């Protein structure tokens, strides 16, 4: 059927019309051409002799290779007398069948194999990515991207090799070089709905960081960010705007500093009463809740504008008269187009932009946000500045007014929510932190809790959101990015993590790790149990789904919140309004204490409040006791509510609920409230110490 392979000059070879491949890819063809120039034609062609042309052949299999050689000869990359290996067949039917078999049964190389092949060439032949790119007709960026894929976390790379994920999914994971983060996200997504969702994968990987195209990044600038110690993880699969700025806390700080400076310059230039910098592209709803808009005054029309409006009306009337004339034919297409144009011009003149007077600006509150281009800009809507927010001569917030409308203004500010959404979320994080410490310190409680959560979730068709936990020992996504509480509970959690026996973690084989773990002392395994269960608890804000169960756990553990957490200027008082702080002074010390601090500026008042509620200010003993016992409602572990629709048997039940609330506020009555964790009624952490 066939003859031995012979070498034929490329000039005597033409592509046969019976070659089964009719379509191709210009990029792939260029890569093939570069490979042939570098290495020659490795696989032979298959051809038929041309009748009456001795030594000439028509190629039925290998047409792309032949075309690549002809192009290279035309460019001068190969000599004109280049010879190619050709397997000559006598029967045309055999030639077509061989061509079909060669193309139909070809198995494309796995992207994973190609990645490791590039890596092997670099390691064994000491080549650079640029050398590989030139050899295979690729861009250097493409080769670098494939090398990044070769260094994927092992579970992700194996999934690519086995075809469990696509190349696009692998490239999404490679958007960061942090293989530990890749493996963590890959495990979290598991076999769920978002396993192949590129946006969700990138979002999870980017948690706590920013893209180079983010308005904050554009505002701060790459050089300033890097100069401050910020790290950048470049994305080799897209443009520079997609690179990841890892240290989100550094970028947040720099953006807030730069925007605040820009806002103060704008306030000085424009003469606003107050200006607030919001390091975001929009203003949160809670910021402008119940604030009144400032409405500008329409500027009068100029003489030219008035004259033009009269001319437009006259022309429209003339067109209407002509159309209504008895001899007229009505509106023509030109008439309609002209009238529409005149009406649009008239409306544009009348729709003037309101202008604020200097007096209005002097009593206005303006917001400065970050535009999509990264530039600070004043939000288009101005608000009437509350009396408490007016600035004094030093540009610092001032409080108080002798105006008759002062009470109305104060009532207006007091009607705003006391807590911003971020503060609510941060309080939830700190509250959960305390609960996690206590769960981790009580292995028996953790064992019971973990067993219940797993069993309850397994017996429900769609799981149970009321549990407030995602038990697989995975850390839930943080409600607040880059959050650091700085609380006693945070320090205790770090101590617990640092004291865990990690000797079993050093083994590479999972079976050896398991055996080493089982060989740990019982107390070491118990510590791991408490830690793994505690870290799964989600930060659920008060009133949200799951908060009732979180509160119930805290009540069963009899957590003394006031002993673990105190409100400070940083974590609380700086985040609420001045009237709200004064209300707290009134609550614990009466009107006299409120009056004593009423004239203080906001930042001084917040510092004084921190000392008062920490017991560091000389006040009457009863006031000090109330201040030390006070907590925001969001930080309390409230008792379990009576089920909806259930009737209380008597007023005595109301009394029991009130007593439970009193115990949570002032500490449990050890004589009547048994500790569910054991016979010792002391605080679990104190017992552990």
KAZIPE-V43979 format. One record per residue. N is the residue number from 1. RES is the residue in three letters. OMEGA is omega in degrees with one decimal (NA if undefined). Layout:
# KAZIPE-V43979
n | res | omega
N | RES | OMEGA
N | RES | OMEGA
This chain:
# KAZIPE-V43979
n | res | omega
1 | UNK | -176.3
2 | UNK | 178.6
3 | UNK | 177.2
4 | UNK | 179.1
5 | UNK | 178.0
6 | UNK | 178.7
7 | UNK | -174.1
8 | UNK | 175.8
9 | UNK | -177.6
10 | UNK | -178.7
11 | UNK | -178.7
12 | UNK | -179.1
13 | UNK | 175.6
14 | UNK | -179.2
15 | UNK | -178.0
16 | UNK | 174.9
17 | UNK | -178.7
18 | UNK | 176.1
19 | UNK | -170.0
20 | UNK | -178.8
21 | UNK | -178.0
22 | UNK | -178.7
23 | UNK | -179.4
24 | UNK | -178.3
25 | UNK | -177.3
26 | UNK | -179.4
27 | UNK | 178.9
28 | UNK | 178.2
29 | UNK | 178.7
30 | UNK | 178.0
31 | UNK | 178.5
32 | UNK | 179.3
33 | UNK | 179.9
34 | UNK | 179.0
35 | UNK | -180.0
36 | UNK | 177.9
37 | UNK | -177.5
38 | UNK | -171.7
39 | UNK | -174.9
40 | UNK | 178.1
41 | UNK | -175.3
42 | UNK | -177.7
43 | UNK | -176.9
44 | UNK | 174.2
45 | UNK | 177.0
46 | UNK | -175.4
47 | UNK | 177.2
48 | UNK | 176.4
49 | UNK | 177.4
50 | UNK | -178.9
51 | UNK | 176.4
52 | UNK | 175.4
53 | UNK | -174.6
54 | UNK | 178.2
55 | UNK | 178.3
56 | UNK | -177.1
57 | UNK | 172.4
58 | UNK | -174.6
59 | UNK | 179.2
60 | UNK | 177.6
61 | UNK | -177.2
62 | UNK | -178.7
63 | UNK | 179.8
64 | UNK | 178.7
65 | UNK | -179.9
66 | UNK | 178.2
67 | UNK | -179.8
68 | UNK | 178.6
69 | UNK | 179.2
70 | UNK | 178.8
71 | UNK | -179.6
72 | UNK | 177.7
73 | UNK | 178.3
74 | UNK | 180.0
75 | UNK | -177.3
76 | UNK | 179.5
77 | UNK | 176.4
78 | UNK | 178.4
79 | UNK | -176.7
80 | UNK | -178.0
81 | UNK | 179.5
82 | UNK | 179.2
83 | UNK | -178.2
84 | UNK | 177.2
85 | UNK | -177.4
86 | UNK | 172.0
87 | UNK | -174.5
88 | UNK | 175.6
89 | UNK | -175.2
90 | UNK | -173.9
91 | UNK | -180.0
92 | UNK | 179.3
93 | UNK | 176.8
94 | UNK | -178.4
95 | UNK | 179.8
96 | UNK | -179.2
97 | UNK | 179.6
98 | UNK | 179.0
99 | UNK | 179.2
100 | UNK | -178.8
101 | UNK | -177.5
102 | UNK | -177.6
103 | UNK | -173.3
104 | UNK | -174.4
105 | UNK | 179.1
106 | UNK | 179.2
107 | UNK | 180.0
108 | UNK | 179.7
109 | UNK | 176.6
110 | UNK | 176.4
111 | UNK | 179.3
112 | UNK | 178.8
113 | UNK | 178.7
114 | UNK | 179.4
115 | UNK | -178.6
116 | UNK | 177.6
117 | UNK | 176.6
118 | UNK | -179.0
119 | UNK | 179.3
120 | UNK | 179.1
121 | UNK | 180.0
122 | UNK | -175.9
123 | UNK | -174.8
124 | UNK | -177.1
125 | UNK | -179.9
126 | UNK | 178.5
127 | UNK | 175.8
128 | UNK | 175.3
129 | UNK | 178.7
130 | UNK | 178.3
131 | UNK | -180.0
132 | UNK | -180.0
133 | UNK | -179.3
134 | UNK | -176.9
135 | UNK | -174.9
136 | UNK | 178.1
137 | UNK | -178.6
138 | UNK | 172.7
139 | UNK | 179.2
140 | UNK | 179.1
141 | UNK | 178.2
142 | UNK | -179.8
143 | UNK | 178.6
144 | UNK | 177.9
145 | UNK | 179.1
146 | UNK | 176.5
147 | UNK | 175.9
148 | UNK | 177.4
149 | UNK | 179.4
150 | UNK | -179.2
151 | UNK | 175.5
152 | UNK | 172.8
153 | UNK | -171.7
154 | UNK | 179.3
155 | UNK | -179.7
156 | UNK | -179.0
157 | UNK | 179.3
158 | UNK | 177.1
159 | UNK | 176.2
160 | UNK | -179.4
161 | UNK | -177.7
162 | UNK | 179.6
163 | UNK | -179.8
164 | UNK | 174.6
165 | UNK | -178.9
166 | UNK | 177.2
167 | UNK | 179.1
168 | UNK | 178.5
169 | UNK | 178.6
170 | UNK | 178.5
171 | UNK | 177.0
172 | UNK | 177.5
173 | UNK | -179.1
174 | UNK | 177.2
175 | UNK | 171.6
176 | UNK | 179.2
177 | UNK | -179.5
178 | UNK | -175.5
179 | UNK | 177.4
180 | UNK | 178.1
181 | UNK | 177.8
182 | UNK | -177.5
183 | UNK | -179.3
184 | UNK | 179.8
185 | UNK | 179.4
186 | UNK | 179.1
187 | UNK | -178.6
188 | UNK | -178.0
189 | UNK | 174.4
190 | UNK | 179.4
191 | UNK | -175.5
192 | UNK | -175.1
193 | UNK | -173.9
194 | UNK | -176.5
195 | UNK | -177.8
196 | UNK | 179.9
197 | UNK | -174.1
198 | UNK | -178.6
199 | UNK | -179.6
200 | UNK | 178.3
201 | UNK | -180.0
202 | UNK | -179.7
203 | UNK | 179.1
204 | UNK | 179.8
205 | UNK | -175.0
206 | UNK | -177.8
207 | UNK | -179.0
208 | UNK | 179.4
209 | UNK | -178.7
210 | UNK | 172.1
211 | UNK | 178.8
212 | UNK | 179.7
213 | UNK | 179.8
214 | UNK | 179.1
215 | UNK | 178.1
216 | UNK | 179.6
217 | UNK | 178.6
218 | UNK | 179.5
219 | UNK | -175.2
220 | UNK | -177.6
221 | UNK | -175.4
222 | UNK | -175.4
223 | UNK | -179.4
224 | UNK | 180.0
225 | UNK | -179.4
226 | UNK | 179.8
227 | UNK | 179.6
228 | UNK | 177.8
229 | UNK | 179.7
230 | UNK | -180.0
231 | UNK | -179.1
232 | UNK | 177.1
233 | UNK | -174.5
234 | UNK | 178.2
235 | UNK | -175.7
236 | UNK | -174.9
237 | UNK | 177.5
238 | UNK | -175.2
239 | UNK | -174.5
240 | UNK | -179.7
241 | UNK | -177.4
242 | UNK | 178.6
243 | UNK | -174.2
244 | UNK | 174.1
245 | UNK | -166.3
246 | UNK | -172.4
247 | UNK | -177.6
248 | UNK | -179.3
249 | UNK | 177.6
250 | UNK | -180.0
251 | UNK | 177.8
252 | UNK | -178.3
253 | UNK | -178.9
254 | UNK | -179.8
255 | UNK | 179.6
256 | UNK | 178.6
257 | UNK | -176.2
258 | UNK | -179.1
259 | UNK | 178.6
260 | UNK | 178.1
261 | UNK | 178.6
262 | UNK | -179.9
263 | UNK | -179.9
264 | UNK | 177.2
265 | UNK | 178.8
266 | UNK | 179.5
267 | UNK | 179.4
268 | UNK | -176.8
269 | UNK | -173.4
270 | UNK | 177.1
271 | UNK | 177.3
272 | UNK | 177.0
273 | UNK | 179.1
274 | UNK | 176.9
275 | UNK | -178.8
276 | UNK | 178.7
277 | UNK | 177.4
278 | UNK | -176.3
279 | UNK | 179.1
280 | UNK | -179.2
281 | UNK | 178.7
282 | UNK | -179.9
283 | UNK | 177.2
284 | UNK | -178.4
285 | UNK | -177.1
286 | UNK | 179.8
287 | UNK | -174.1
288 | UNK | -178.7
289 | UNK | 176.5
290 | UNK | 174.4
291 | UNK | -179.3
292 | UNK | 179.3
293 | UNK | 171.5
294 | UNK | -179.5
295 | UNK | 179.7
296 | UNK | 179.8
297 | UNK | 178.8
298 | UNK | 177.5
299 | UNK | 178.8
300 | UNK | 177.2
301 | UNK | 174.8
302 | UNK | 179.2
303 | UNK | 179.9
304 | UNK | 179.8
305 | UNK | 178.3
306 | UNK | 179.3
307 | UNK | -179.4
308 | UNK | 178.5
309 | UNK | 178.0
310 | UNK | 179.8
311 | UNK | 179.4
312 | UNK | -179.8
313 | UNK | 179.2
314 | UNK | -178.4
315 | UNK | 178.8
316 | UNK | 178.5
317 | UNK | 179.7
318 | UNK | 179.4
319 | UNK | 179.4
320 | UNK | 179.3
321 | UNK | 179.3
322 | UNK | -178.9
323 | UNK | -178.1
324 | UNK | -178.7
325 | UNK | -176.3
326 | UNK | -178.9
327 | UNK | -177.8
328 | UNK | 180.0
329 | UNK | -177.7
330 | UNK | -179.4
331 | UNK | 172.0
332 | UNK | 178.3
333 | UNK | 178.7
334 | UNK | 178.9
335 | UNK | -179.2
336 | UNK | 179.4
337 | UNK | -179.1
338 | UNK | 179.6
339 | UNK | 178.3
340 | UNK | 179.4
341 | UNK | 179.6
342 | UNK | 179.0
343 | UNK | 178.0
344 | UNK | 178.7
345 | UNK | 179.6
346 | UNK | -179.6
347 | UNK | 179.5
348 | UNK | 179.1
349 | UNK | -177.2
350 | UNK | -178.6
351 | UNK | -178.5
352 | UNK | 178.9
353 | UNK | 178.6
354 | UNK | -179.5
355 | UNK | 178.2
356 | UNK | 175.3
357 | UNK | 177.7
358 | UNK | 179.0
359 | UNK | 179.1
360 | UNK | 178.5
361 | UNK | -176.4
362 | UNK | 178.1
363 | UNK | -175.4
364 | UNK | 172.3
365 | UNK | -179.8
366 | UNK | 176.8
367 | UNK | 174.6
368 | UNK | -180.0
369 | UNK | 178.3
370 | UNK | 177.2
371 | UNK | -179.9
372 | UNK | 177.7
373 | UNK | 178.7
374 | UNK | -178.9
375 | UNK | 175.4
376 | UNK | 177.8
377 | UNK | 177.6
378 | UNK | 178.1
379 | UNK | -172.2
380 | UNK | -178.1
381 | UNK | 174.5
382 | UNK | -177.5
383 | UNK | 175.6
384 | UNK | -177.2
385 | UNK | 175.5
386 | UNK | -177.7
387 | UNK | -177.1
388 | UNK | -175.2
389 | UNK | 179.5
390 | UNK | -176.8
391 | UNK | 177.8
392 | UNK | -175.0
393 | UNK | -178.8
394 | UNK | 179.2
395 | UNK | 179.5
396 | UNK | -178.8
397 | UNK | 177.8
398 | UNK | -175.8
399 | UNK | 173.0
400 | UNK | 178.7
401 | UNK | 177.8
402 | UNK | -178.3
403 | UNK | 177.6
404 | UNK | -178.2
405 | UNK | -175.8
406 | UNK | -178.4
407 | UNK | 179.4
408 | UNK | -179.7
409 | UNK | 180.0
410 | UNK | 178.1
411 | UNK | -179.7
412 | UNK | 179.1
413 | UNK | -178.9
414 | UNK | -178.8
415 | UNK | 178.3
416 | UNK | 177.2
417 | UNK | -179.3
418 | UNK | -175.0
419 | UNK | 171.4
420 | UNK | -179.3
421 | UNK | 179.1
422 | UNK | 179.0
423 | UNK | 177.8
424 | UNK | 179.8
425 | UNK | 179.7
426 | UNK | 176.6
427 | UNK | 177.3
428 | UNK | 178.8
429 | UNK | -178.2
430 | UNK | 178.4
431 | UNK | 179.4
432 | UNK | 177.8
433 | UNK | 177.9
434 | UNK | -179.8
435 | UNK | -179.5
436 | UNK | 179.0
437 | UNK | -177.9
438 | UNK | 176.9
439 | UNK | -179.0
440 | UNK | -177.7
441 | UNK | -179.1
442 | UNK | -174.4
443 | UNK | -179.9
444 | UNK | 176.8
445 | UNK | 180.0
446 | UNK | 179.2
447 | UNK | 178.8
448 | UNK | -179.2
449 | UNK | -178.7
450 | UNK | 178.9
451 | UNK | -179.8
452 | UNK | -177.9
453 | UNK | -178.8
454 | UNK | -178.7
455 | UNK | -177.8
456 | UNK | 179.7
457 | UNK | -177.7
458 | UNK | -176.7
459 | UNK | 178.6
460 | UNK | -174.8
461 | UNK | -177.9
462 | UNK | -178.4
463 | UNK | -177.8
464 | UNK | -179.6
465 | UNK | -177.4
466 | UNK | -177.7
467 | UNK | -178.5
468 | UNK | -179.1
469 | UNK | 178.1
470 | UNK | -167.7
471 | UNK | 163.5
472 | UNK | -177.0
473 | UNK | 174.7
474 | UNK | 177.7
475 | UNK | 177.4
476 | UNK | 178.3
477 | UNK | -177.8
478 | UNK | 178.6
479 | UNK | 179.1
480 | UNK | -178.6
481 | UNK | 176.1
482 | UNK | -175.9
483 | UNK | 173.3
484 | UNK | -173.3
485 | UNK | -176.4
486 | UNK | -177.0
487 | UNK | 177.0
488 | UNK | 178.8
489 | UNK | 178.0
490 | UNK | 177.8
491 | UNK | -179.5
492 | UNK | 178.3
493 | UNK | 177.5
494 | UNK | 178.7
495 | UNK | 179.6
496 | UNK | 179.4
497 | UNK | -178.0
498 | UNK | -177.3
499 | UNK | -179.2
500 | UNK | 178.1
501 | UNK | -175.9
502 | UNK | -176.9
503 | UNK | -178.1
504 | UNK | -174.2
505 | UNK | -171.6
506 | UNK | -178.1
507 | UNK | 179.8
508 | UNK | -177.0
509 | UNK | -177.3
510 | UNK | -179.9
511 | UNK | 178.6
512 | UNK | 177.0
513 | UNK | -179.6
514 | UNK | -179.4
515 | UNK | 179.4
516 | UNK | 178.5
517 | UNK | -179.3
518 | UNK | -179.2
519 | UNK | 179.5
520 | UNK | 173.9
521 | UNK | -176.2
522 | UNK | -178.8
523 | UNK | 178.0
524 | UNK | 177.0
525 | UNK | 178.3
526 | UNK | 178.0
527 | UNK | 177.4
528 | UNK | 178.4
529 | UNK | 179.8
530 | UNK | -178.5
531 | UNK | -176.7
532 | UNK | 178.9
533 | UNK | -174.9
534 | UNK | -174.7
535 | UNK | -179.6
536 | UNK | -172.9
537 | UNK | -176.0
538 | UNK | 175.1
539 | UNK | -175.8
540 | UNK | 177.7
541 | UNK | -179.7
542 | UNK | 178.4
543 | UNK | 179.9
544 | UNK | 179.6
545 | UNK | -178.7
546 | UNK | -176.8
547 | UNK | -179.5
548 | UNK | 179.2
549 | UNK | 176.5
550 | UNK | 179.7
551 | UNK | -179.5
552 | UNK | 178.3
553 | UNK | 179.0
554 | UNK | 179.0
555 | UNK | 179.4
556 | UNK | 177.8
557 | UNK | 179.1
558 | UNK | -178.4
559 | UNK | 175.5
560 | UNK | -174.2
561 | UNK | -176.6
562 | UNK | 178.7
563 | UNK | -176.6
564 | UNK | -173.7
565 | UNK | 173.5
566 | UNK | 177.6
567 | UNK | 177.5
568 | UNK | 176.7
569 | UNK | -175.8
570 | UNK | -173.2
571 | UNK | -178.0
572 | UNK | -167.7
573 | UNK | 175.2
574 | UNK | -172.0
575 | UNK | 178.2
576 | UNK | -175.2
577 | UNK | 178.4
578 | UNK | 177.0
579 | UNK | 179.7
580 | UNK | 178.0
581 | UNK | -179.8
582 | UNK | 175.9
583 | UNK | 178.4
584 | UNK | 174.8
585 | UNK | 179.2
586 | UNK | -176.3
587 | UNK | -176.2
588 | UNK | -175.0
589 | UNK | 178.7
590 | UNK | -175.2
591 | UNK | -179.0
592 | UNK | 179.1
593 | UNK | 177.8
594 | UNK | -178.4
595 | UNK | -177.2
596 | UNK | -177.0
597 | UNK | -173.7
598 | UNK | -177.0
599 | UNK | -177.8
600 | UNK | 173.4
601 | UNK | -170.2
602 | UNK | -175.1
603 | UNK | 176.0
604 | UNK | 179.7
605 | UNK | 179.1
606 | UNK | 178.7
607 | UNK | 177.9
608 | UNK | 179.0
609 | UNK | 178.4
610 | UNK | -179.9
611 | UNK | -179.4
612 | UNK | -174.6
613 | UNK | 171.1
614 | UNK | 179.7
615 | UNK | -176.1
616 | UNK | 177.4
617 | UNK | 179.7
618 | UNK | 176.9
619 | UNK | 179.0
620 | UNK | -177.0
621 | UNK | -178.5
622 | UNK | 177.6
623 | UNK | 179.6
624 | UNK | 179.8
625 | UNK | 179.0
626 | UNK | -179.9
627 | UNK | -179.6
628 | UNK | -180.0
629 | UNK | -173.9
630 | UNK | 176.2
631 | UNK | 170.7
632 | UNK | 179.5
633 | UNK | -177.6
634 | UNK | -179.7
635 | UNK | -178.8
636 | UNK | 170.2
637 | UNK | -174.4
638 | UNK | 178.9
639 | UNK | 179.2
640 | UNK | 179.9
641 | UNK | 173.7
642 | UNK | -177.1
643 | UNK | 179.8
644 | UNK | 176.3
645 | UNK | 179.9
646 | UNK | -179.9
647 | UNK | 174.9
648 | UNK | -177.3
649 | UNK | -178.4
650 | UNK | 177.2
651 | UNK | -179.8
652 | UNK | 177.4
653 | UNK | 176.9
654 | UNK | 179.9
655 | UNK | 179.4
656 | UNK | 178.9
657 | UNK | 179.6
658 | UNK | 179.2
659 | UNK | 178.3
660 | UNK | 178.2
661 | UNK | -179.8
662 | UNK | 178.8
663 | UNK | 179.8
664 | UNK | -178.8
665 | UNK | -173.8
666 | UNK | -177.6
667 | UNK | -176.5
668 | UNK | 174.3
669 | UNK | -173.0
670 | UNK | -178.9
671 | UNK | -174.2
672 | UNK | -174.9
673 | UNK | -179.4
674 | UNK | 176.5
675 | UNK | -176.7
676 | UNK | -177.0
677 | UNK | -178.4
678 | UNK | -177.5
679 | UNK | 179.6
680 | UNK | -175.5
681 | UNK | -178.2
682 | UNK | 178.5
683 | UNK | -177.1
684 | UNK | -177.7
685 | UNK | 178.0
686 | UNK | 179.1
687 | UNK | 179.3
688 | UNK | 179.3
689 | UNK | NA
